[in-house]
Amino acid sequence: MGKGFMETRSYTTQENVTFDKSLLQSEVKELKCAQAENQVEPENAYVALEGSEFTIVPETEGSKLKVKEAYKALDTAISGSQTSIDLGIRRMYMQWQQ
């Protein structure tokens, strides 16, 4: 029996993703969450004297983006053909020290 349209064949291909890394870097720096006016520094809890009483001021989680680490994570994600990435889950934000 000859080869025809009913024969099953499997092929494997690789994706080759190319992109402008300097453009990605500038785009990361332009993100709203990367702008200084949109960032809050993380701060440890501390004891403060208010009048004649001491009170515990809770920590501030903050929202300061680690721009270099975010760029690296996005670069890796794009190179690996990921369609989305959550910078919060990947701990791309500065955190208060325990």
Stockholm file with secondary structure:
# STOCKHOLM 1.0

chainA/1-98         MGKGFMETRSYTTQENVTFDKSLLQSEVKELKCAQAENQVEPENAYVALEGSEFTIVPETEGSKLKVKEAYKALDTAISGSQTSIDLGIRRMYMQWQQ
#=GR chainA/1-98 SS CCCCTTCCCCCCCCCCCCCCHHHHHHHHHHSGGGSGGGCCCCBCCEEEEETTEEEEECCBCCCCBCHHHHHHHHHHHHHTTCSCCCTTTTTCBCCCCC
#=GC SS_cons        CCCCTTCCCCCCCCCCCCCCHHHHHHHHHHSGGGSGGGCCCCBCCEEEEETTEEEEECCBCCCCBCHHHHHHHHHHHHHTTCSCCCTTTTTCBCCCCC
//
